[in-house]
Amino acid sequence: MEDDQTVSVSKGVFVFKNNFKPPKKLGKRKKKILSKEDDNNYSSSLFSSNLWYQHYYSLWSVIEEQIDVLNYNLFSSVLSNLIDFVKTSHNGTVKEIPTAALFTGINMPDHGAQFAALSKQLKESITPHVATLNSQNCQNIKYFMENMISQFINDDEYLAEDENESGKTQLKKTQLTMSVLESWYEKLIKRKPLVVIIPDFESFNPLVLERFILIISCFSHLPFVLVLGIATDMNTLHSSLPYKVSSKIRVRVFNSQRSIEYLNNVLEKVFFTDMCPFQLGGKVFNLFIEVFLFYDLSVRNFIQNIKYACADHFTFGNAMTLCHLSKELIEETLEVFNSDDFANIRQLPSFKKLVQDTSRDLQAKLLVNDDYLSEVLIEKIYEIQDYIKNFHLFLKCLLVLVEDLPRAPLGKHVRELYAVATSRNITLTADYKECMKLLTFQSKDELSAKLQKIFGILQSNTLRKQDGTSEIFKLVTKSINDLDTIDQADKSLEDMEVAEETENPVDLKVDSRGQFRKKLLELSKHQNKSLSKYEKLREHIISMLSSTFEKYLKEPECYYFHEIFFYNDMSIKNYIIGQHRSAIHNALNDPHFYLRVCIFCGI
């Protein structure tokens, strides 16, 4: 036991100060978070040498730029009205607190960018004193006031010169009170409004908001302006705040765009155009729409899903670098292809179908001869390029005809038509046939108005001479002129009939019911003769448009190498929507299942 005895370590520990100075107290080290640019640079360093990544990066950069421009245009009207409201809120004598109620809809994630843009524009054009408060950091009135005052005081751009020279004294959060804010505001050279932005009004504790409004209402000489982001409706504001509080604020309502309208704008002006070569197949598009409608209503997440699909599409290999709508770029890309790239093209499912449909003499050349495959690729890719451009063009024309029909069998938006047309031949569906039948009951004015809209869509197509749609443009123009001609003929015919009726009035005096019935039949036949011209023309116009849709609205699978442009891999569902338990189990047991990287390459 004596050998096992131990000696206390504390007996051998001694402290020697030795003029040691403790290090300065360092702030808490923050975990470095990769920004968007860092993330892009990291990805570029890994894949920058790959041809497929270069094409993906350039394509998505263009798409993102278009989305940013669209977002700016969509939000600019709402933001400009809000900024004008803040600017003029304290021009006269103000008793209540000016309050802007911005109805953002239930899609809160997408409107974070909108409030960030509002805060930025307010600081640049109206006032530097803008505080944005979130419910996570303001659980009670103490935290609420401290965060608000801290954001105001930290920006001392307009302090007096002697205050700036003396240096800013750092105050603890516990010292931040309304009296401190009041004294700070009196020292400012330019006294501008104090704007408080609350993006998520429903998430706040109503008692906290009540106390906050009552407190700042006591400081009437401080020009407070409130901006409330409300997801639901005005009743939420009235039910959350009692009368003694709501009487302290003067509310003005601002409406932003609904999520579904925002999604339609993004799809129609960015993705459903002849400028975007990357297309979603019907199955994947329906999946993304279901996620949007039933999960989060987030357009931002919808765009991120498309971005993931686009990246997954290009990782197939350099074959996807042919995803262009420029004929010159296709030829330039094929010039740098090597044997491995052509082998990658031969892995496409539609290539197998092409070989089967080709004569035996040329099958061997397709499988072995890269030069011959390159010639075939150019021909087939050109066909798909023309198909995509005409597909979106005539999908919009079809929407003009069917969007206002009873019960809207094909839908009221382009995305609904797109989902059907990319899944199967839309002209063979029962809904399409029902729409064509309903169009036969259209009046002359309704049909003429729709043809005018179709004329405008076709006229905006500057490439109609190249893609073969100029003939359709001429037929639509002729149909509009024919309708106008019939309209003038009908007017003259009506005048003649009125004159005949005045000269020879119809005698309905009969002796029996049988004679009366016979007389009515004769009159109805006479009236039908005057309407037959329009009915024949209407039937001809609908038949002409229907044959046009049958020609240009085929499903993508009808074309060889459609996989280069259309992404329709439903395995993406495992990465977009995961089953919670099984997803966690797979991630813990095999992380590479979700990371989708090579175990041996160490990426």
Summary of the structure (lengths in Angstrom):
residues: 603
radius of gyration: 34.9
end to end distance: 55.3
largest distance: 141.6
contacts: 1622
relative contact order: 0.08
helix: 65%
strand: 6%
